[in-house]
Amino acid sequence: MDDEFTLVDQVIARALLRKLPPKQRKALVLRFWHNYTLVEVAKSLRVSWGEADEIMKSALLALKDECMKQPRFSRALRNMPVLL
């Protein structure tokens, strides 16, 4: 698999992101697309810092599980160091 993030990869990633519950999706978009800090994400979601952290961890684990089902991503993910 090529290391480039292609248009096909972007389409798949967006589709997987849409599968998440709204609060998890919003947390990830704010954190990784808009570069919010975790404190800013928590304020935006109107939850505590700890709750925001748990929302983000749950969302990332759910995305990883969904990505593992995609042949395009699964090989690359198996070779990545553990992030969570």
C-alpha positions in Angstrom: 0.0 0.0 0.0 1.2 3.4 -0.9 1.9 5.8 2.0 0.0 8.6 0.3 -3.5 9.6 1.5 -5.4 9.4 -1.8 -8.8 10.8 -2.7 -10.3 7.3 -2.3 -8.8 7.1 1.2 -10.4 10.5 2.0 -13.8 9.3 0.9 -13.5 6.2 3.0 -12.3 8.1 6.0 -15.2 10.6 5.8 -17.7 7.7 5.4 -16.2 6.0 8.5 -16.4 9.3 10.4 -20.0 9.7 9.6 -20.7 6.4 11.3 -19.7 7.8 14.6 -22.3 9.2 17.0 -22.6 13.0 16.6 -20.7 13.9 19.9 -17.7 11.7 19.0 -17.7 13.0 15.4 -17.7 16.6 16.6 -14.9 16.0 19.1 -12.6 14.5 16.4 -13.4 17.2 13.8 -12.7 19.9 16.3 -9.5 18.3 17.6 -7.9 17.2 14.3 -9.4 19.4 11.6 -9.7 22.6 13.6 -6.7 22.0 15.9 -8.7 22.6 19.1 -7.0 21.7 22.4 -8.7 19.0 24.5 -9.8 21.8 26.9 -11.4 23.7 23.9 -13.1 20.5 22.7 -14.5 20.0 26.2 -15.9 23.5 26.4 -17.4 23.2 22.9 -19.1 19.9 23.9 -20.1 21.3 27.3 -18.5 18.4 29.2 -15.6 18.1 31.6 -12.0 17.6 30.4 -12.1 14.0 31.5 -15.4 13.3 29.6 -14.0 14.9 26.5 -10.9 12.7 26.8 -13.1 9.6 27.1 -15.2 10.6 24.1 -12.1 11.1 22.0 -10.6 7.7 23.0 -13.9 5.9 22.3 -14.2 7.6 18.9 -10.6 6.7 18.0 -11.1 3.1 19.0 -14.3 2.9 17.0 -12.6 4.4 14.0 -9.7 2.0 14.3 -12.1 -1.0 14.5 -13.9 0.2 11.4 -10.6 0.8 9.5 -9.5 -2.7 10.3 -12.5 -4.0 8.3 -11.2 -2.0 5.3 -8.6 -4.0 3.3 -7.2 -0.7 2.1 -6.3 0.4 5.7 -6.0 -2.8 7.7 -2.4 -3.7 6.6 -1.1 -0.2 7.3 -2.8 -0.2 10.7 -1.4 -3.5 11.7 2.1 -2.2 11.0 1.6 1.1 13.0 2.8 1.5 16.6 0.1 1.4 19.2 -1.2 4.9 19.8 -3.9 4.1 22.4 
